[in-house]
Amino acid sequence: MLKFLFFIIFMTPLCFFINYWLFMLFLFLLSFLFLVEGYMVFSFCNISYYFGYDILSYGLIFLSIWICSLMLLASSSVYLNSNFNKYFVLCVLLLLLLLLFTFMTVNIFMFYFFFESSLIPTFFLILGWGYQPERIQAGIYLLFYTLFASLPLLLSIFNLYYSFDMLNMYMCYFIQDYSFGIFSYLALMLAFLVKMPMFIFHLWLPKAHVEAPISGSMILAGVLLKLGGYGLLRMFSIVCYLGVKFNYIWIGISLVGGIIISLVCLYQVDLKSLIAYSSVCHMGIVIAGLMTMTYWGLNGSYMLMLAHGLCSSGLFCLANITYERLGSRSFFINKGLINLMPSMCLWWFLLSSCNMAAPPSMNLLGEISLLNSILSWNYLTMISIIFLSFFSAAYTLYMYSYTQHGKIYSLLYSCNSGYYREYLLLLLHWMPLNYIILKSELFFNWL
């Protein structure tokens, strides 16, 4: 456990001395070392007084390292323009370190502390390397939405410690107590629902995504939205009795909210905005499956969180590739890209089909598990699931067909295919997304 943390801590001063690309290769090396370590993950391993991980943590830690490596690969413009690239690498590294601490810790208070600390490097990424002046407002939105919702969580953690003299996550499975009131339940849930984000609390997400640089969008979509799901999966062992009573509220809001957001996706004219809103839609299905508290629901939500992290991050990369060439994210200008970048059209198709949960992607397995759990909870949810599935395909097809087909924008006279770096970046998003399904039993063993 500590070897990975020390690897990153000792790399921190190196970011001022070694080459940007060499640094990226070090992060890829770390991800492969961690992958090799995973052969012994069965129940929970490498456990100590402060740190430890089981399969649930393992998948999310690996996703964090992988996405952070790809962030450096995607952000070549920061390096080429010498836009404070050493500080950029430092920011990414600190974010990765805090995420690893968050997923590895076994103490609930330390989890809260690192959960909130991960906001700070993200805030600096948006403020320092964002595009428009509105990024300041987007950063403040992100900060205050999450901090405002997290204060009750802190108070309920103190209450938990006061009641049971214990904050170990793995020991919480033995707390089967009816004394928690509705306020404790709300306090424990709200911070994670805002982070995911659930419909109603989602207003910070499109702003943050649109104003963030490509690296900010990748880490937001890839890992930071998953912090909420991870927190809920950990906290359900404490509030399972109250969950049986009150979870129907969140399921209803998520499913109806998912349909509304799908309709919002259909009239977006900004490419990044559409992908950001589709994240809210996918997270709605994840929350609904989680709240059923069934075996299929919990495993399916974990699977879809990992799948969405890779798929959404890849789509943001594609949006950035076209943005770097055309200087705009508008659908009215990003038209007929099959003429401008014919080879890139294949990657648009592959990642769009993964976003629609086409086989053999991990999204498909996750969504099938979630549909099983939601329908077994109440068959009337079938109505909203029908609309959700249909609109999910509709806005993805709208995005794909509108960008790839049609008349090319008259002011674009250059034809520019992708760089090797960009194809490698997209391949490294797509490969794990479609090959991990061969070893999918791993994700159904953590419960």
C-alpha positions as CSV (number, residue, x, y, z in Angstrom):
1,M,0.0,0.0,0.0
2,L,2.6,2.5,1.1
3,K,4.8,1.8,-1.8
4,F,2.3,3.3,-4.2
5,L,1.8,6.4,-2.0
6,F,5.6,6.9,-1.6
7,F,6.0,6.4,-5.4
8,I,3.7,9.5,-5.9
9,I,5.1,11.5,-3.0
10,F,8.7,11.1,-4.2
11,M,7.6,12.0,-7.7
12,T,6.3,15.4,-6.5
13,P,9.6,17.3,-6.5
14,L,10.6,15.5,-9.8
15,C,7.9,17.3,-11.7
16,F,10.1,20.5,-11.7
17,F,13.2,18.6,-13.1
18,I,12.2,15.9,-15.5
19,N,10.5,16.0,-18.9
20,Y,6.7,16.2,-19.1
21,W,6.4,13.0,-21.3
22,L,8.8,11.0,-19.0
23,F,6.6,12.0,-16.1
24,M,3.6,10.6,-17.9
25,L,5.4,7.3,-18.5
26,F,6.1,7.1,-14.8
27,L,2.4,7.4,-14.1
28,F,1.7,4.6,-16.7
29,L,4.3,2.5,-15.0
30,L,2.5,3.0,-11.6
31,S,-0.8,2.0,-13.1
32,F,0.7,-1.3,-14.5
33,L,2.4,-2.0,-11.1
34,F,-1.0,-1.5,-9.4
35,L,-2.6,-3.8,-12.0
36,V,-0.1,-6.6,-11.3
37,E,-0.8,-6.1,-7.6
38,G,-4.5,-6.8,-8.1
39,Y,-4.1,-10.5,-8.5
40,M,-4.4,-10.9,-4.7
41,V,-7.6,-8.7,-4.3
42,F,-10.3,-11.1,-3.0
43,S,-11.9,-9.8,0.1
44,F,-9.7,-7.0,1.4
45,C,-6.0,-6.9,1.5
46,N,-3.0,-4.7,2.4
47,I,-5.0,-3.7,5.4
48,S,-3.5,-1.7,8.2
49,Y,-4.6,0.7,10.9
50,Y,-5.1,3.6,8.5
51,F,-5.2,2.1,5.0
52,G,-6.5,-0.9,3.1
53,Y,-8.5,-1.7,0.1
54,D,-10.9,-4.3,-1.2
55,I,-12.2,-4.8,-4.7
56,L,-14.5,-1.8,-4.5
57,S,-11.5,0.5,-3.7
58,Y,-9.2,-1.3,-6.1
59,G,-11.2,-0.6,-9.2
60,L,-11.6,3.1,-8.3
61,I,-7.9,3.5,-7.4
62,F,-6.9,2.0,-10.7
63,L,-9.3,4.2,-12.6
64,S,-7.8,7.3,-10.8
65,I,-4.2,6.4,-11.8
66,W,-5.2,5.5,-15.3
67,I,-7.3,8.7,-15.9
68,C,-4.5,10.9,-14.4
69,S,-2.0,9.3,-16.8
70,L,-4.3,10.0,-19.7
71,M,-4.9,13.6,-18.5
72,L,-1.2,14.3,-19.1
73,L,-1.4,12.6,-22.5
74,A,-4.4,14.7,-23.5
75,S,-3.0,18.0,-22.3
76,S,-0.2,18.4,-24.7
77,S,-1.2,22.0,-25.5
78,V,-0.2,22.9,-21.9
79,Y,3.3,21.5,-22.6
80,L,3.6,22.9,-26.1
81,N,2.5,26.4,-25.1
82,S,4.6,26.3,-21.9
83,N,1.5,27.2,-20.0
84,F,3.0,26.6,-16.5
85,N,3.3,23.0,-17.4
86,K,5.4,22.1,-14.3
87,Y,2.7,23.5,-12.0
88,F,0.1,21.7,-14.1
89,V,1.9,18.3,-13.5
90,L,2.2,19.2,-9.8
91,C,-1.5,19.9,-9.6
92,V,-2.4,16.6,-11.3
93,L,-0.1,14.7,-9.0
94,L,-1.5,16.3,-5.8
95,L,-5.0,15.4,-7.1
96,L,-4.0,11.8,-7.7
97,L,-2.4,11.6,-4.3
98,L,-5.6,12.9,-2.5
99,L,-7.8,10.5,-4.6
100,L,-5.6,7.6,-3.6
101,F,-5.8,8.6,0.1
102,T,-9.6,8.9,-0.3
103,F,-10.1,5.4,-1.7
104,M,-7.5,3.7,0.5
105,T,-8.4,5.0,3.9
106,V,-10.5,2.9,6.3
107,N,-11.3,5.7,8.7
108,I,-14.6,7.5,7.9
109,F,-13.3,10.9,9.1
110,M,-10.1,10.7,7.1
111,F,-12.3,9.7,4.1
112,Y,-14.3,12.9,4.6
113,F,-11.1,14.9,4.9
114,F,-9.5,13.7,1.7
115,F,-12.9,13.6,-0.1
116,E,-13.2,17.4,0.4
117,S,-9.4,18.0,-0.1
118,S,-9.7,16.7,-3.7
119,L,-11.8,19.8,-4.5
120,I,-8.8,22.1,-4.1
121,P,-6.5,20.8,-6.9
122,T,-9.7,20.5,-9.2
123,F,-10.5,24.1,-8.4
124,F,-7.0,25.2,-9.3
125,L,-7.2,23.2,-12.5
126,I,-10.3,25.0,-13.6
127,L,-9.1,28.4,-12.5
128,G,-5.6,28.1,-13.8
129,W,-6.0,26.3,-17.1
130,G,-9.7,26.9,-18.0
131,Y,-10.7,28.8,-21.1
132,Q,-13.3,31.5,-20.5
133,P,-13.5,34.2,-17.8
134,E,-16.7,32.4,-16.5
135,R,-14.4,29.7,-15.1
136,I,-14.2,31.7,-11.8
137,Q,-17.9,31.5,-11.3
138,A,-17.8,27.8,-12.3
139,G,-15.1,27.1,-9.7
140,I,-17.0,28.9,-7.0
141,Y,-20.2,26.9,-7.9
142,L,-18.3,23.7,-7.6
143,L,-16.7,24.6,-4.3
144,F,-19.8,25.9,-2.6
145,Y,-22.2,23.3,-3.7
146,T,-20.1,20.5,-2.4
147,L,-18.9,22.3,0.7
148,F,-22.4,23.4,1.7
149,A,-23.7,19.8,1.4
150,S,-20.7,18.3,3.2
151,L,-21.0,20.1,6.5
152,P,-24.0,18.0,7.7
153,L,-21.9,14.9,6.8
154,L,-19.1,16.1,9.1
155,L,-21.5,16.6,12.0
156,S,-23.1,13.1,11.4
157,I,-19.6,11.5,11.4
158,F,-18.9,13.2,14.8
159,N,-22.3,11.9,16.0
160,L,-21.4,8.4,14.8
161,Y,-18.1,8.5,16.8
162,Y,-19.9,9.9,19.8
163,S,-22.5,7.0,19.7
164,F,-20.2,4.1,18.9
165,D,-16.6,5.2,19.7
166,M,-15.5,3.9,16.3
167,L,-15.0,5.2,12.8
168,N,-13.6,2.1,10.9
169,M,-15.4,1.5,7.6
170,Y,-15.1,-2.3,7.8
171,M,-16.4,-2.4,11.4
172,C,-19.5,-0.3,10.4
173,Y,-21.1,-3.5,9.0
174,F,-21.6,-4.5,12.7
175,I,-23.5,-1.3,13.5
176,Q,-27.2,-2.3,13.1
177,D,-28.8,0.4,15.1
178,Y,-32.2,1.9,14.8
179,S,-31.4,5.1,16.8
180,F,-30.3,7.1,13.7
181,G,-33.0,9.7,12.9
182,I,-34.0,11.1,9.5
183,F,-31.6,14.0,9.9
184,S,-28.6,11.7,10.4
185,Y,-29.7,9.7,7.3
186,L,-30.1,12.9,5.2
187,A,-26.7,14.2,6.4
188,L,-24.9,11.0,5.5
189,M,-26.5,10.9,2.1
190,L,-26.7,14.5,0.9
191,A,-23.0,15.2,0.5
192,F,-22.6,12.1,-1.8
193,L,-25.7,12.8,-3.8
194,V,-24.5,16.4,-4.5
195,K,-21.1,15.0,-5.6
196,M,-22.5,12.4,-7.9
197,P,-24.5,14.7,-8.8
198,M,-28.2,13.9,-8.4
199,F,-30.8,15.8,-10.4
200,I,-31.7,19.1,-8.6
201,F,-28.2,19.3,-7.2
202,H,-26.5,19.0,-10.6
203,L,-26.3,22.7,-11.5
204,W,-22.6,22.9,-10.7
205,L,-21.6,20.1,-13.1
206,P,-22.3,21.6,-16.6
207,K,-20.7,24.9,-15.6
208,A,-17.6,23.2,-14.2
209,H,-17.3,20.9,-17.3
210,V,-17.7,23.6,-19.9
211,E,-15.2,26.0,-18.3
212,A,-12.7,23.3,-17.3
213,P,-9.7,22.4,-19.5
214,I,-9.7,18.9,-21.0
215,S,-7.8,17.5,-18.0
216,G,-10.3,19.0,-15.6
217,S,-13.2,17.6,-17.5
218,M,-11.6,14.1,-17.7
219,I,-10.9,13.9,-13.9
220,L,-14.3,15.4,-13.1
221,A,-16.2,12.9,-15.3
222,G,-13.8,10.0,-14.7
223,V,-13.2,10.0,-11.0
224,L,-14.7,12.9,-9.0
225,L,-18.3,11.9,-9.8
226,K,-17.5,8.4,-8.6
227,L,-16.5,9.6,-5.1
228,G,-20.2,10.1,-4.4
229,G,-21.1,6.6,-5.4
230,Y,-18.1,5.2,-3.5
231,G,-19.2,7.1,-0.4
232,L,-22.8,5.8,-0.7
233,L,-21.7,2.2,-1.1
234,R,-19.6,2.6,2.1
235,M,-22.3,4.4,4.1
236,F,-25.2,2.0,3.3
237,S,-23.9,-0.4,5.9
238,I,-24.7,2.2,8.5
239,V,-28.1,3.5,7.2
240,C,-29.5,0.3,5.6
241,Y,-32.6,0.2,7.9
242,L,-33.5,3.8,7.2
243,G,-32.6,3.2,3.5
244,V,-35.4,0.6,3.3
245,K,-37.9,3.3,4.5
246,F,-36.7,6.4,2.6
247,N,-34.8,5.4,-0.5
248,Y,-37.9,5.5,-2.7
249,I,-37.6,9.3,-2.7
250,W,-34.1,9.3,-4.3
251,I,-35.1,6.6,-6.8
252,G,-38.1,8.6,-8.0
253,I,-36.1,11.9,-8.3
254,S,-33.3,10.1,-10.1
255,L,-35.5,8.4,-12.7
256,V,-37.7,11.4,-13.4
257,G,-34.7,13.7,-13.4
258,G,-32.9,11.4,-15.8
259,I,-35.7,11.7,-18.3
260,I,-35.7,15.5,-17.9
261,I,-32.0,15.8,-18.4
262,S,-32.1,13.5,-21.4
263,L,-34.6,16.0,-23.0
264,V,-32.2,18.9,-22.0
265,C,-29.4,17.0,-23.8
266,L,-31.5,17.0,-27.0
267,Y,-31.5,20.8,-27.3
268,Q,-27.8,21.5,-26.4
269,V,-25.8,23.3,-29.0
270,D,-22.5,23.0,-27.0
271,L,-20.6,19.7,-27.5
272,K,-19.1,19.6,-24.0
273,S,-22.3,20.7,-22.4
274,L,-24.2,17.7,-24.0
275,I,-21.6,15.2,-22.7
276,A,-21.7,16.8,-19.2
277,Y,-25.5,16.6,-19.1
278,S,-25.4,12.9,-20.2
279,S,-23.1,12.3,-17.2
280,V,-26.0,13.5,-14.9
281,C,-28.3,11.1,-16.8
282,H,-26.1,8.1,-16.3
283,M,-25.5,8.9,-12.7
284,G,-29.3,9.1,-12.2
285,I,-29.5,5.4,-13.2
286,V,-26.6,4.6,-10.9
287,I,-28.3,6.3,-7.9
288,A,-31.6,4.6,-8.6
289,G,-29.9,1.2,-8.8
290,L,-27.8,1.9,-5.6
291,M,-30.9,2.9,-3.7
292,T,-32.7,-0.4,-4.3
293,M,-29.9,-1.9,-2.1
294,T,-30.1,-5.2,-4.0
295,Y,-27.1,-7.4,-5.0
296,W,-27.6,-6.6,-8.7
297,G,-28.1,-2.9,-8.0
298,L,-25.0,-2.4,-5.9
299,N,-22.8,-4.4,-8.3
300,G,-24.3,-2.8,-11.4
301,S,-23.8,0.7,-10.0
302,Y,-20.1,-0.1,-9.3
303,M,-19.7,-1.5,-12.8
304,L,-21.4,1.4,-14.5
305,M,-19.4,4.0,-12.5
306,L,-16.2,2.5,-13.8
307,A,-17.5,2.2,-17.4
308,H,-18.9,5.7,-17.4
309,G,-15.6,7.1,-16.1
310,L,-13.7,5.7,-19.1
311,C,-16.4,6.4,-21.7
312,S,-17.3,10.0,-20.6
313,S,-13.6,10.9,-20.3
314,G,-13.0,9.5,-23.9
315,L,-15.9,11.6,-25.3
316,F,-14.5,14.8,-23.6
317,C,-11.1,14.0,-25.3
318,L,-12.9,13.8,-28.7
319,A,-14.6,17.1,-28.0
320,N,-11.3,18.6,-27.2
321,I,-9.6,17.3,-30.3
322,T,-12.2,19.0,-32.5
323,Y,-12.0,22.1,-30.3
324,E,-8.3,22.4,-30.8
325,R,-8.7,22.4,-34.5
326,L,-11.9,24.4,-35.0
327,G,-11.7,26.8,-32.0
328,S,-15.3,26.2,-31.2
329,R,-17.5,23.6,-29.4
330,S,-20.7,24.7,-31.1
331,F,-22.7,22.1,-33.1
332,F,-23.2,24.6,-35.8
333,I,-19.5,24.8,-36.6
334,N,-18.6,21.2,-35.6
335,K,-20.4,19.7,-38.6
336,G,-19.3,17.3,-41.3
337,L,-16.2,16.2,-39.4
338,I,-16.0,13.0,-41.4
339,N,-14.7,15.2,-44.2
340,L,-12.2,17.0,-42.0
341,M,-11.0,14.1,-39.9
342,P,-12.2,10.8,-41.5
343,S,-10.1,8.5,-39.3
344,M,-11.4,10.1,-36.2
345,C,-15.0,9.3,-37.2
346,L,-14.4,5.7,-36.2
347,W,-13.5,6.7,-32.6
348,W,-16.6,8.9,-32.5
349,F,-18.6,5.9,-33.4
350,L,-16.9,3.5,-31.0
351,L,-17.2,5.8,-28.0
352,S,-20.7,6.9,-28.8
353,S,-21.9,3.3,-29.1
354,C,-20.3,2.7,-25.7
355,N,-22.2,5.7,-24.3
356,M,-25.4,4.0,-25.6
357,A,-24.4,0.8,-23.8
358,A,-23.8,-1.3,-26.9
359,P,-22.2,-4.7,-26.6
360,P,-19.4,-5.6,-25.7
361,S,-18.9,-2.5,-23.5
362,M,-18.8,-2.6,-19.8
363,N,-21.7,-0.1,-19.8
364,L,-24.0,-2.8,-21.2
365,L,-23.3,-5.2,-18.3
366,G,-23.7,-2.3,-15.7
367,E,-27.0,-1.2,-17.2
368,I,-28.4,-4.7,-17.5
369,S,-27.7,-5.2,-13.8
370,L,-29.2,-1.9,-12.9
371,L,-32.3,-2.5,-14.9
372,N,-32.7,-5.8,-13.2
373,S,-32.5,-4.2,-9.8
374,I,-34.8,-1.3,-10.5
375,L,-37.5,-3.5,-12.1
376,S,-37.3,-6.0,-9.3
377,W,-37.8,-3.1,-6.8
378,N,-41.0,-1.9,-8.6
379,Y,-42.3,-2.9,-12.0
380,L,-43.9,0.6,-12.6
381,T,-40.3,2.0,-13.0
382,M,-40.4,0.3,-16.4
383,I,-42.1,3.4,-17.8
384,S,-39.3,5.7,-16.9
385,I,-36.6,3.2,-17.9
386,I,-38.2,2.9,-21.4
387,F,-37.9,6.7,-21.8
388,L,-34.4,6.8,-20.3
389,S,-33.1,4.1,-22.6
390,F,-34.7,5.6,-25.7
391,F,-33.6,9.2,-25.0
392,S,-30.1,8.0,-24.1
393,A,-29.7,6.5,-27.5
394,A,-31.4,9.6,-29.1
395,Y,-29.1,12.2,-27.7
396,T,-26.0,10.1,-28.4
397,L,-27.1,9.6,-32.0
398,Y,-27.9,13.3,-32.3
399,M,-24.3,14.1,-31.1
400,Y,-22.7,11.6,-33.4
401,S,-24.7,12.3,-36.6
402,Y,-24.7,16.1,-36.2
403,T,-20.9,16.3,-35.7
404,Q,-19.9,13.7,-38.4
405,H,-22.4,14.4,-41.2
406,G,-23.9,17.4,-42.9
407,K,-22.3,20.2,-44.8
408,I,-18.9,21.3,-43.6
409,Y,-18.6,24.8,-42.2
410,S,-17.7,27.1,-45.1
411,L,-14.7,28.8,-43.3
412,L,-12.9,25.5,-42.8
413,Y,-10.6,24.8,-45.7
414,S,-8.0,22.7,-44.0
415,C,-8.0,18.9,-43.6
416,N,-6.3,17.7,-40.6
417,S,-6.2,14.1,-39.4
418,G,-5.4,13.2,-35.8
419,Y,-1.9,12.8,-34.3
420,Y,-0.6,9.4,-33.1
421,R,-0.9,10.7,-29.6
422,E,-4.6,11.3,-30.0
423,Y,-5.3,7.9,-31.4
424,L,-3.3,6.3,-28.6
425,L,-5.3,8.4,-26.0
426,L,-8.6,7.2,-27.4
427,L,-7.4,3.6,-27.7
428,L,-6.4,3.6,-24.0
429,H,-9.9,4.8,-23.1
430,W,-11.7,2.3,-25.4
431,M,-9.6,-0.9,-24.7
432,P,-10.3,-1.3,-21.0
433,L,-13.9,-0.3,-21.5
434,N,-14.5,-3.3,-23.9
435,Y,-12.0,-5.9,-22.6
436,I,-12.7,-5.7,-18.8
437,I,-16.1,-7.4,-19.5
438,L,-14.1,-10.6,-20.1
439,K,-13.2,-10.5,-16.4
440,S,-16.5,-9.1,-15.1
441,E,-16.9,-11.6,-12.3
442,L,-14.3,-9.5,-10.4
443,F,-16.8,-6.6,-10.1
444,F,-19.5,-8.9,-8.8
445,N,-17.4,-10.4,-6.0
446,W,-16.8,-7.3,-3.8
447,L,-20.1,-7.7,-1.8
